[in-house]
Amino acid sequence: MCSFGGPCGAGVHQLDWPRHLAVDEDSRLIFVADELNDRVVVLRSPTLEFVRLVRGHGLSQPRRLYLAGRQRLYAGQWGGGGVAVIAFQA
């Protein structure tokens, strides 16, 4: 088994209220909605190795993620309301 995170926080290897995730089986990427840090954390499957952080894109308290196609991620938001669209490259 693998794990990612540890104590709550805003560091690169920390999460603060992870709410939802989406998995891209082709690229083997896992997207985690890190609500209270206003970001999406990208991990490599199955090792949960950190890949990168996604911030900006109008992202505010992401709660739900939906992966559409190969390079588009939708994030439903709580605090800012609405939906953010995030383009990514595997």
N, CA, C and O atoms as a GROMACS GRO file, in nm:
protein
  360
    1MET      N    1   0.082  -0.119   0.000
    1MET     CA    2   0.000   0.000   0.000
    1MET      C    3   0.086   0.124   0.000
    1MET      O    4   0.199   0.124   0.049
    2CYS      N    5   0.030   0.230  -0.056
    2CYS     CA    6   0.096   0.360  -0.061
    2CYS      C    7   0.006   0.463   0.004
    2CYS      O    8  -0.115   0.443   0.017
    3SER      N    9   0.065   0.574   0.044
    3SER     CA   10  -0.015   0.684   0.095
    3SER      C   11   0.050   0.816   0.054
    3SER      O   12   0.168   0.821   0.020
    4PHE      N   13  -0.029   0.922   0.058
    4PHE     CA   14   0.020   1.055   0.028
    4PHE      C   15  -0.045   1.150   0.127
    4PHE      O   16  -0.163   1.135   0.160
    5GLY      N   17   0.029   1.246   0.174
    5GLY     CA   18  -0.027   1.345   0.265
    5GLY      C   19   0.044   1.345   0.397
    5GLY      O   20   0.163   1.377   0.404
    6GLY      N   21  -0.025   1.311   0.500
    6GLY     CA   22   0.029   1.319   0.635
    6GLY      C   23  -0.050   1.423   0.711
    6GLY      O   24  -0.171   1.434   0.692
    7PRO      N   25   0.016   1.501   0.796
    7PRO     CA   26  -0.057   1.604   0.870
    7PRO      C   27  -0.116   1.707   0.773
    7PRO      O   28  -0.056   1.737   0.670
    8CYS      N   29  -0.233   1.760   0.807
    8CYS     CA   30  -0.295   1.864   0.724
    8CYS      C   31  -0.201   1.982   0.709
    8CYS      O   32  -0.128   2.017   0.802
    9GLY      N   33  -0.203   2.042   0.592
    9GLY     CA   34  -0.120   2.159   0.570
    9GLY      C   35  -0.124   2.204   0.427
    9GLY      O   36  -0.198   2.149   0.345
   10ALA      N   37  -0.044   2.305   0.396
   10ALA     CA   38  -0.042   2.364   0.263
   10ALA      C   39   0.087   2.334   0.188
   10ALA      O   40   0.109   2.388   0.080
   11GLY      N   41   0.172   2.249   0.243
   11GLY     CA   42   0.297   2.214   0.177
   11GLY      C   43   0.273   2.130   0.053
   11GLY      O   44   0.163   2.079   0.031
   12VAL      N   45   0.376   2.115  -0.025
   12VAL     CA   46   0.367   2.039  -0.150
   12VAL      C   47   0.321   1.895  -0.126
   12VAL      O   48   0.246   1.841  -0.206
   13HIS      N   49   0.365   1.835  -0.019
   13HIS     CA   50   0.330   1.696   0.010
   13HIS      C   51   0.224   1.685   0.121
   13HIS      O   52   0.218   1.586   0.193
   14GLN      N   53   0.140   1.789   0.131
   14GLN     CA   54   0.034   1.790   0.230
   14GLN      C   55  -0.100   1.822   0.163
   14GLN      O   56  -0.104   1.880   0.055
   15LEU      N   57  -0.207   1.782   0.228
   15LEU     CA   58  -0.342   1.811   0.182
   15LEU      C   59  -0.419   1.873   0.297
   15LEU      O   60  -0.392   1.846   0.414
   16ASP      N   61  -0.517   1.958   0.262
   16ASP     CA   62  -0.606   2.013   0.363
   16ASP      C   63  -0.748   1.999   0.311
   16ASP      O   64  -0.797   2.082   0.234
   17TRP      N   65  -0.812   1.895   0.355
   17TRP     CA   66  -0.946   1.856   0.321
   17TRP      C   67  -0.955   1.807   0.175
   17TRP      O   68  -1.019   1.871   0.092
   18PRO      N   69  -0.890   1.695   0.147
   18PRO     CA   70  -0.905   1.634   0.014
   18PRO      C   71  -1.049   1.585  -0.002
   18PRO      O   72  -1.095   1.504   0.078
   19ARG      N   73  -1.119   1.634  -0.103
   19ARG     CA   74  -1.263   1.611  -0.115
   19ARG      C   75  -1.301   1.508  -0.220
   19ARG      O   76  -1.399   1.435  -0.202
   20HIS      N   77  -1.227   1.500  -0.329
   20HIS     CA   78  -1.270   1.415  -0.439
   20HIS      C   79  -1.149   1.387  -0.526
   20HIS      O   80  -1.049   1.459  -0.521
   21LEU      N   81  -1.158   1.282  -0.607
   21LEU     CA   82  -1.048   1.256  -0.700
   21LEU      C   83  -1.101   1.204  -0.832
   21LEU      O   84  -1.212   1.152  -0.842
   22ALA      N   85  -1.018   1.219  -0.933
   22ALA     CA   86  -1.045   1.168  -1.067
   22ALA      C   87  -0.919   1.098  -1.114
   22ALA      O   88  -0.808   1.141  -1.084
   23VAL      N   89  -0.936   0.989  -1.190
   23VAL     CA   90  -0.823   0.910  -1.235
   23VAL      C   91  -0.823   0.904  -1.388
   23VAL      O   92  -0.925   0.870  -1.449
   24ASP      N   93  -0.710   0.936  -1.448
   24ASP     CA   94  -0.691   0.919  -1.592
   24ASP      C   95  -0.611   0.790  -1.611
   24ASP      O   96  -0.490   0.788  -1.590
   25GLU      N   97  -0.679   0.684  -1.651
   25GLU     CA   98  -0.613   0.554  -1.663
   25GLU      C   99  -0.509   0.552  -1.773
   25GLU      O  100  -0.411   0.478  -1.762
   26ASP      N  101  -0.527   0.631  -1.880
   26ASP     CA  102  -0.430   0.632  -1.990
   26ASP      C  103  -0.296   0.690  -1.945
   26ASP      O  104  -0.191   0.631  -1.971
   27SER      N  105  -0.299   0.805  -1.879
   27SER     CA  106  -0.175   0.870  -1.837
   27SER      C  107  -0.130   0.823  -1.699
   27SER      O  108  -0.019   0.854  -1.656
   28ARG      N  109  -0.216   0.749  -1.630
   28ARG     CA  110  -0.189   0.701  -1.494
   28ARG      C  111  -0.170   0.817  -1.397
   28ARG      O  112  -0.086   0.812  -1.307
   29LEU      N  113  -0.252   0.922  -1.416
   29LEU     CA  114  -0.249   1.036  -1.325
   29LEU      C  115  -0.374   1.035  -1.238
   29LEU      O  116  -0.482   0.997  -1.282
   30ILE      N  117  -0.357   1.078  -1.112
   30ILE     CA  118  -0.466   1.092  -1.018
   30ILE      C  119  -0.475   1.240  -0.982
   30ILE      O  120  -0.375   1.302  -0.945
   31PHE      N  121  -0.594   1.296  -0.992
   31PHE     CA  122  -0.618   1.436  -0.961
   31PHE      C  123  -0.698   1.442  -0.830
   31PHE      O  124  -0.804   1.381  -0.820
   32VAL      N  125  -0.645   1.514  -0.731
   32VAL     CA  126  -0.709   1.522  -0.600
   32VAL      C  127  -0.754   1.666  -0.574
   32VAL      O  128  -0.672   1.758  -0.578
   33ALA      N  129  -0.883   1.685  -0.549
   33ALA     CA  130  -0.936   1.817  -0.514
   33ALA      C  131  -0.896   1.847  -0.370
   33ALA      O  132  -0.949   1.785  -0.277
   34ASP      N  133  -0.805   1.940  -0.350
   34ASP     CA  134  -0.756   1.979  -0.218
   34ASP      C  135  -0.828   2.109  -0.180
   34ASP      O  136  -0.775   2.219  -0.199
   35GLU      N  137  -0.949   2.093  -0.127
   35GLU     CA  138  -1.042   2.206  -0.114
   35GLU      C  139  -0.988   2.326  -0.040
   35GLU      O  140  -0.991   2.436  -0.093
   36LEU      N  141  -0.938   2.309   0.081
   36LEU     CA  142  -0.900   2.425   0.162
   36LEU      C  143  -0.768   2.488   0.119
   36LEU      O  144  -0.732   2.596   0.167
   37ASN      N  145  -0.695   2.423   0.030
   37ASN     CA  146  -0.573   2.483  -0.027
   37ASN      C  147  -0.598   2.543  -0.165
   37ASN      O  148  -0.504   2.590  -0.229
   38ASP      N  149  -0.723   2.542  -0.212
   38ASP     CA  150  -0.760   2.602  -0.342
   38ASP      C  151  -0.674   2.548  -0.456
   38ASP      O  152  -0.620   2.625  -0.536
   39ARG      N  153  -0.662   2.414  -0.463
   39ARG     CA  154  -0.575   2.357  -0.566
   39ARG      C  155  -0.617   2.213  -0.596
   39ARG      O  156  -0.697   2.152  -0.526
   40VAL      N  157  -0.559   2.164  -0.704
   40VAL     CA  158  -0.570   2.023  -0.739
   40VAL      C  159  -0.428   1.966  -0.734
   40VAL      O  160  -0.336   2.022  -0.793
   41VAL      N  161  -0.412   1.855  -0.664
   41VAL     CA  162  -0.283   1.789  -0.654
   41VAL      C  163  -0.282   1.674  -0.755
   41VAL      O  164  -0.376   1.594  -0.761
   42VAL      N  165  -0.175   1.666  -0.834
   42VAL     CA  166  -0.163   1.560  -0.935
   42VAL      C  167  -0.060   1.459  -0.887
   42VAL      O  168   0.053   1.495  -0.854
   43LEU      N  169  -0.101   1.333  -0.883
   43LEU     CA  170  -0.015   1.223  -0.838
   43LEU      C  171  -0.004   1.119  -0.948
   43LEU      O  172  -0.090   1.112  -1.035
   44ARG      N  173   0.100   1.039  -0.943
   44ARG     CA  174   0.120   0.928  -1.037
   44ARG      C  175   0.063   0.801  -0.975
   44ARG      O  176   0.089   0.770  -0.859
   45SER      N  177  -0.015   0.730  -1.053
   45SER     CA  178  -0.071   0.602  -1.008
   45SER      C  179   0.021   0.490  -1.052
   45SER      O  180   0.078   0.500  -1.160
   46PRO      N  181   0.040   0.385  -0.977
   46PRO     CA  182  -0.019   0.351  -0.848
   46PRO      C  183   0.067   0.390  -0.728
   46PRO      O  184   0.032   0.359  -0.615
   47THR      N  185   0.180   0.458  -0.751
   47THR     CA  186   0.275   0.487  -0.642
   47THR      C  187   0.239   0.608  -0.558
   47THR      O  188   0.296   0.628  -0.450
   48LEU      N  189   0.145   0.689  -0.604
   48LEU     CA  190   0.106   0.815  -0.540
   48LEU      C  191   0.223   0.912  -0.532
   48LEU      O  192   0.232   0.993  -0.439
   49GLU      N  193   0.312   0.904  -0.627
   49GLU     CA  194   0.424   0.998  -0.637
   49GLU      C  195   0.372   1.135  -0.680
   49GLU      O  196   0.292   1.145  -0.772
   50PHE      N  197   0.418   1.240  -0.611
   50PHE     CA  198   0.379   1.377  -0.643
   50PHE      C  199   0.427   1.414  -0.783
   50PHE      O  200   0.542   1.388  -0.818
   51VAL      N  201   0.338   1.474  -0.864
   51VAL     CA  202   0.373   1.520  -0.998
   51VAL      C  203   0.375   1.672  -1.003
   51VAL      O  204   0.475   1.732  -1.043
   52ARG      N  205   0.264   1.734  -0.964
   52ARG     CA  206   0.258   1.881  -0.967
   52ARG      C  207   0.132   1.930  -0.896
   52ARG      O  208   0.042   1.853  -0.862
   53LEU      N  209   0.128   2.062  -0.874
   53LEU     CA  210   0.012   2.130  -0.820
   53LEU      C  211  -0.054   2.209  -0.931
   53LEU      O  212   0.015   2.263  -1.018
   54VAL      N  213  -0.186   2.218  -0.929
   54VAL     CA  214  -0.259   2.301  -1.023
   54VAL      C  215  -0.331   2.408  -0.940
   54VAL      O  216  -0.415   2.377  -0.856
   55ARG      N  217  -0.296   2.533  -0.966
   55ARG     CA  218  -0.359   2.648  -0.900
   55ARG      C  219  -0.402   2.746  -1.007
   55ARG      O  220  -0.368   2.729  -1.124
   56GLY      N  221  -0.475   2.845  -0.967
   56GLY     CA  222  -0.520   2.945  -1.064
   56GLY      C  223  -0.640   2.891  -1.140
   56GLY      O  224  -0.720   2.816  -1.085
   57HIS      N  225  -0.652   2.927  -1.266
   57HIS     CA  226  -0.761   2.883  -1.353
   57HIS      C  227  -0.897   2.920  -1.291
   57HIS      O  228  -0.998   2.857  -1.324
   58GLY      N  229  -0.902   3.019  -1.203
   58GLY     CA  230  -1.025   3.054  -1.135
   58GLY      C  231  -1.064   2.953  -1.028
   58GLY      O  232  -1.180   2.950  -0.986
   59LEU      N  233  -0.969   2.872  -0.985
   59LEU     CA  234  -0.995   2.764  -0.890
   59LEU      C  235  -1.012   2.818  -0.749
   59LEU      O  236  -0.925   2.887  -0.697
   60SER      N  237  -1.126   2.784  -0.687
   60SER     CA  238  -1.153   2.827  -0.551
   60SER      C  239  -1.228   2.716  -0.478
   60SER      O  240  -1.344   2.688  -0.511
   61GLN      N  241  -1.166   2.655  -0.382
   61GLN     CA  242  -1.223   2.547  -0.302
   61GLN      C  243  -1.284   2.436  -0.388
   61GLN      O  244  -1.405   2.413  -0.383
   62PRO      N  245  -1.202   2.368  -0.468
   62PRO     CA  246  -1.256   2.261  -0.553
   62PRO      C  247  -1.313   2.148  -0.468
   62PRO      O  248  -1.250   2.102  -0.373
   63ARG      N  249  -1.434   2.103  -0.504
   63ARG     CA  250  -1.502   1.998  -0.428
   63ARG      C  251  -1.522   1.871  -0.508
   63ARG      O  252  -1.511   1.761  -0.452
   64ARG      N  253  -1.549   1.881  -0.635
   64ARG     CA  254  -1.574   1.765  -0.719
   64ARG      C  255  -1.496   1.780  -0.847
   64ARG      O  256  -1.482   1.890  -0.900
   65LEU      N  257  -1.444   1.668  -0.898
   65LEU     CA  258  -1.367   1.667  -1.021
   65LEU      C  259  -1.432   1.576  -1.123
   65LEU      O  260  -1.490   1.473  -1.088
   66TYR      N  261  -1.422   1.615  -1.249
   66TYR     CA  262  -1.470   1.531  -1.358
   66TYR      C  263  -1.369   1.541  -1.471
   66TYR      O  264  -1.338   1.650  -1.518
   67LEU      N  265  -1.318   1.428  -1.513
   67LEU     CA  266  -1.220   1.423  -1.620
   67LEU      C  267  -1.293   1.396  -1.751
   67LEU      O  268  -1.361   1.295  -1.765
   68ALA      N  269  -1.278   1.486  -1.847
   68ALA     CA  270  -1.344   1.472  -1.976
   68ALA      C  271  -1.239   1.460  -2.085
   68ALA      O  272  -1.158   1.550  -2.104
   69GLY      N  273  -1.240   1.349  -2.154
   69GLY     CA  274  -1.141   1.330  -2.259
   69GLY      C  275  -1.003   1.314  -2.199
   69GLY      O  276  -0.987   1.270  -2.085
   70ARG      N  277  -0.904   1.350  -2.278
   70ARG     CA  278  -0.766   1.326  -2.235
   70ARG      C  279  -0.699   1.446  -2.172
   70ARG      O  280  -0.598   1.431  -2.103
   71GLN      N  281  -0.752   1.566  -2.194
   71GLN     CA  282  -0.678   1.682  -2.145
   71GLN      C  283  -0.765   1.792  -2.087
   71GLN      O  284  -0.729   1.910  -2.093
   72ARG      N  285  -0.880   1.754  -2.031
   72ARG     CA  286  -0.965   1.856  -1.973
   72ARG      C  287  -1.022   1.804  -1.840
   72ARG      O  288  -1.078   1.695  -1.833
   73LEU      N  289  -1.005   1.885  -1.737
   73LEU     CA  290  -1.054   1.851  -1.604
   73LEU      C  291  -1.149   1.962  -1.560
   73LEU      O  292  -1.116   2.080  -1.568
   74TYR      N  293  -1.267   1.923  -1.514
   74TYR     CA  294  -1.364   2.018  -1.462
   74TYR      C  295  -1.364   2.008  -1.310
   74TYR      O  296  -1.363   1.898  -1.254
   75ALA      N  297  -1.363   2.123  -1.244
   75ALA     CA  298  -1.364   2.126  -1.098
   75ALA      C  299  -1.485   2.205  -1.051
   75ALA      O  300  -1.495   2.326  -1.073
   76GLY      N  301  -1.578   2.136  -0.985
   76GLY     CA  302  -1.690   2.204  -0.921
   76GLY      C  303  -1.640   2.268  -0.793
   76GLY      O  304  -1.565   2.206  -0.717
   77GLN      N  305  -1.681   2.392  -0.768
   77GLN     CA  306  -1.623   2.468  -0.658
   77GLN      C  307  -1.726   2.508  -0.554
   77GLN      O  308  -1.844   2.525  -0.584
   78TRP      N  309  -1.680   2.522  -0.433
   78TRP     CA  310  -1.768   2.562  -0.324
   78TRP      C  311  -1.761   2.713  -0.302
   78TRP      O  312  -1.860   2.783  -0.326
   79GLY      N  313  -1.648   2.762  -0.259
   79GLY     CA  314  -1.636   2.902  -0.220
   79GLY      C  315  -1.660   3.001  -0.331
   79GLY      O  316  -1.732   3.099  -0.312
   80GLY      N  317  -1.601   2.978  -0.447
   80GLY     CA  318  -1.616   3.071  -0.558
   80GLY      C  319  -1.736   3.039  -0.644
   80GLY      O  320  -1.772   3.117  -0.732
   81GLY      N  321  -1.800   2.925  -0.619
   81GLY     CA  322  -1.914   2.885  -0.699
   81GLY      C  323  -1.872   2.853  -0.841
   81GLY      O  324  -1.761   2.887  -0.883
   82GLY      N  325  -1.956   2.790  -0.914
   82GLY     CA  326  -1.932   2.764  -1.054
   82GLY      C  327  -1.839   2.646  -1.077
   82GLY      O  328  -1.814   2.565  -0.988
   83VAL      N  329  -1.789   2.641  -1.200
   83VAL     CA  330  -1.703   2.532  -1.244
   83VAL      C  331  -1.578   2.591  -1.309
   83VAL      O  332  -1.587   2.682  -1.391
   84ALA      N  333  -1.463   2.540  -1.272
   84ALA     CA  334  -1.337   2.580  -1.336
   84ALA      C  335  -1.299   2.472  -1.437
   84ALA      O  336  -1.317   2.353  -1.410
   85VAL      N  337  -1.248   2.512  -1.551
   85VAL     CA  338  -1.202   2.418  -1.652
   85VAL      C  339  -1.050   2.426  -1.657
   85VAL      O  340  -0.992   2.533  -1.674
   86ILE      N  341  -0.986   2.309  -1.641
   86ILE     CA  342  -0.841   2.304  -1.635
   86ILE      C  343  -0.792   2.216  -1.748
   86ILE      O  344  -0.828   2.098  -1.756
   87ALA      N  345  -0.710   2.271  -1.836
   87ALA     CA  346  -0.645   2.193  -1.941
   87ALA      C  347  -0.514   2.139  -1.885
   87ALA      O  348  -0.442   2.210  -1.815
   88PHE      N  349  -0.484   2.014  -1.916
   88PHE     CA  350  -0.360   1.956  -1.865
   88PHE      C  351  -0.296   1.871  -1.972
   88PHE      O  352  -0.362   1.829  -2.068
   89GLN      N  353  -0.168   1.847  -1.956
   89GLN     CA  354  -0.096   1.756  -2.044
   89GLN      C  355  -0.041   1.643  -1.961
   89GLN      O  356   0.021   1.666  -1.857
   90ALA      N  357  -0.064   1.522  -2.006
   90ALA     CA  358  -0.017   1.405  -1.933
   90ALA      C  359   0.133   1.395  -1.937
   90ALA      O  360   0.190   1.302  -1.880
   0.00000   0.00000   0.00000
